[in-house]
Amino acid sequence: MPCFPITMSGSKLRITCKTATIGIAFLCVLMCGLMYISFRPDTLKMFHFFKVFGLLDYLEDLQRNPNNVPTWMLYNLPDGVWLFAYSILIGCIWNFKIRDCWMFILVMPFICIPHEFMQGLGIMHGTYDPWDVLAYILAIMTGFIYIYSVHYLAFKDVSRVERRRTSSGKLALTMFCFVLFVLLAIGSDDTVGRISAGTGEVNAIEELR
């Protein structure tokens, strides 16, 4: 738990906590992005986006040998970090009131975890990985612990939003955050193709995972 000066007022403490939370979430997403760019194959959908904007050649200099990185760190850790970042951002939007935001947080793992099992059953495209499921569970647990800790530290005296007018703005921010993280998840998904650096053609290959 971070230590703050005793003289810090409640409002300043809350602003500090929210700013720190946004910063942590941003660093989590940035870390995931750098790992994908540096170690994952260019069959990820995000590389199609980079190619459209002419960034693919510049990013090739960041590519590193994935054999130097443990498999769990390359494939499972980013999934958990991504979900953790999403959960604490949603908590931040709702003033770290778990009773106000738990349903918005849980909707993401309720999508991701069944998707993993459907991959294992062959219903959905992709490769089932039980370690992904574990990463999601640990991430959501850690996210709730973080939200509760910040609430106890700085927001326990702040009234709940409930159905006041301010909730409409928070709902809009929540939907924006949800869509943004879904787009990030789609961008980090493997496709059955590899961008040809010379021609831009997509050659069908076995999914690397």
Secondary structure, 3 states (H helix, E strand, C coil): CCCCCCCCCHHHHHHHHHHHHHHHHHHHHHHHHHHHHHHCCCCEHHHHHHHHCCCHHHHHHHCCCHHHCCHHHHHHHHHHHHHHHHHHHHHHHCCCCHHHHHHHHHHHHHHHHHHHHHHHCCCCCCCCCHHHHHHHHHHHHHHHHHHHHHHHHHHCCCCCCCCCCHHHHHHHHHHHHHHHHHHHHHHCCECCCEECCCCCCEECCCCCC
